[in-house]
Amino acid sequence: MITSILGKSKSINFIIVFFITLLAFIIARVELINEPITLVFVLKQIVLLSVCCMTVLLLNFIVSKNNLTMNDNYEILLFSLFLLLIVHTTSDTAIVLSNFFILLGLRRTVSLRSEKNVKKKLFDAAFWIAIASLFYFWTILFFALILIALVLYTDNKLRHWIIPFLAVITIFVISISVSIVMYDRFFEILNISPKISYDFGNYNSVKYLVAITLLLSFGIWSSIFYLRNIKKKKKAFRASFKIIIVAVVIAFLIVLHAPEKNGSEFLFMFAPLAIIITNYIEIIQEKWFKEVFLSLLIIVPFITLLL
């Protein structure tokens, strides 16, 4: 029944997704943020909520434009449910903004398959990732995604390998220039903070253990079938699907290396993981199993709110 309702592209799906996103956003503000309610605070939250909603729309655009799923909107539903599963992901302004720019970079990277405007796409992808790293340093790891994409697309043109580095240098120079003008310092606005922490003590709670178990178990299980199914995709689209699996691996590395582990760092995993799990849901033949699988993904985030 659930799959019959959600398995079709309807406006009601977006209403459900935006409602869940709003719910996650409000709960995070009630539980985690203790700032006084002022006009500036309200405006800041409106802007942040708008970014969260635009992230959902951007994810849907990336998926539909590149045929990464069957256009059934499962990916945006899962993304919103993941936000509800770990509400901390909407509480960190820097990470929310960084993730949005990473998706902009991912969009340009995946679109390289068309072999049109390659130079512009490479520059744009590196440009957005570099901007993302200004908000959260470890997202610079996603730069490797562009280089891996060039390998997957067997691009041997030297200038194409140089362009991403030029984009990063461009952001670096602009940041230094702005920093000098505004603060009279070279690196004031550069978030160069390569700190690492392997203290996972903050995850030692029932809520986090349930959330992480769900993400890892469903993610790993779906990834196995996702990788097997890539060979069945059209040759022109295979590289795009491989880029998504690399993206989730990089996001997992960011979670492992995150200097402050408060849950918000999982946001970088949500988009690629939602795409991977959606692909698995779409190939499940047994209707009862598909219903149970999807029901767990829907019910568990709501249950964690009570923990």
Helices and strands as residue ranges (DSSP letters): H 2-6, H 11-32, H 39-65, H 74-85, G 87-90, H 93-110, G 111-114, H 118-135, G 137-142, H 143-152, H 158-183, G 201-203, H 206-230, H 235-257, G 264-266, H 267-283, H 287-304
